[in-house]
Amino acid sequence: MITTPFERETLGKNTQQLVDQLLEIGLALSATESLDELLHLILTKSREITFSDAGTIFLVKAEAEPAVLEFKAAQNDSVVLPDHVQQYTVPLTAQSLVGYAALKAESLNIADVYALSGSETYQFNRFFDESFNYRTCSVLVVPMQNISGQVIGVLQLINRKRQQNAILTPATARDLTQPYSPWEEHIVRALASQAAVIIERNHLLKSIEQLFEGFVTASVQAIEARDPTTAGHSERVAALTVRLAEITNATTHGVFRECYFSDRQLQEIRYAALLHDFGKIGVPEAILNKQKKIFPEHLEVMRQRFALVRRTLEMETAQAKVNYLISHPHTPHSGEHPCDHCAFFRHLDSELQQRLHLLESYWHTLEQANEPRVLDEEPLARLQDMTQFYYKGIDGQLYPLITASELEQLLVRRGSLTQAERQMIESHVTHTYEFLSRIPWTQHLKNVPIIAYGHHERLDGGGYPRGIGAADIPLQTQMLAIADIYDALTASDRPYKKSLPVETALSILRQEADEFKINADLVELFTQQQVFRVLGHEA
């Protein structure tokens, strides 16, 4: 019983000190994100409060069949433990101290484990003591329960010391240690429950991260399934962008000396790079995979039309011959005078061959113009001539050999896309941003949409879709843009372009930097530090 003012004051100070200590522990636990660091912090703080010489933590591995307790952390002031204590599992049964506490959700407070009667359900395993020349005396085993009462792990404290800094030996352990008090058991159990909630939060965060990772992986697969020619592009761009960011982190001089990206920011950059082309999911697949100026099915229609025109010309010539014979009956003639009918027929056949030859040359021009390369002046002129060629349909009406829309496709000077189709391709950036903006990203990933949004913007304001300039383009996006251009230049051959050597690609990057389209300092870093080697490329 507390009777004096001094005793009451002392108890009040000790209680306040303990409350302050527990609050500090709670704050420290809440601020720790790494599970390993969290477990060691829990163990350290529990031992500090109770003057425990040693301790271990086990977590329940419920997914195992049958469920087991997995060893996760160990500390000992009197024994030098190996740097990496081999992890092991303990059967989730009542035969061990930790198994009993986990199964029964009950604490075990044992004054001396060597004095157990043997009638208990549980037994003490002396393997550690025998292996490390140690003597375990008092033990406190506490289940770690979450807010639902579910046991997710076990905290085991060993040898409550009379003096915190004492070093124990097998000979002195019994004299220098004492049993854990009910008050300490109560405090440690409360701390273990708090730790369990934080561990569960940590597991939840890991689950969310795994969910995001799975979503990103599935999204990339969806993109590449629609555009097989660019398979691997997103992963390569992500690898290049993250590597460039890491090298920027390591730069200690120049314009990037104060630039630093945390691990969370690097993850944000990686996700943005992996998903930068996700908006292509909203672009029609025919345009996304368009290899030549005319779509294959439309080219077949044109081929059939040319065949129809050829057959029509042949029938018109044959009809002209019949009409001539009807209006000019054939009469016998001597060999001294030429045959008028024969001469007229030869004239019709000659005209037919000229027109068929012209039709064949038109088709050859069309095939030339259909290739996605820079169009020469001669095919351009021939295409214009084709617009003047008409044929008579079965309804007697005249129709052009090529339509206005076909001509527009064929007159594309570079590549395979018309202006309208190119705008549809470019719209993928906006689709990407709009889609990513709908995702409830965690706080440290909130910039994923904006980083991805600007990967086709240029420092001089000449990019798309917004035409913004250097001041409005995040540095992470500028890195992404360089990686995107490099991979587009060096990726394996595609139907519309050939793969370029590394040196040629770097030269193009430097040219783009000289024209203030991309960041010259980043290009220099990209080149000097050979960021491209992350893809296995060599200069």
CORCORNOR-V591707 format. One record per helix or strand. SS is the DSSP state (alpha for helix, beta for strand). FROM is the first residue (numbers start at 0). LEN is the number of residues. Records with the same first field share a line. If there is no record, write none. Layout:
SS=FROM-LEN + FROM-LEN
This chain:
alpha=4-27 + 34-16 + 96-8 + 112-3 + 126-6 + 172-4 + 181-45 + 227-3 + 232-18 + 253-3 + 262-12 + 277-5 + 284-4 + 295-32 + 339-31 + 376-10 + 403-7 + 418-8 + 427-10 + 442-3 + 447-6 + 469-3 + 474-16 + 501-13 + 519-9 + 530-5
beta=51-10 + 67-9 + 88-3 + 95-1 + 107-3 + 122-1 + 138-7 + 150-11 + 176-2 + 389-3 + 397-3 + 493-1 + 496-1
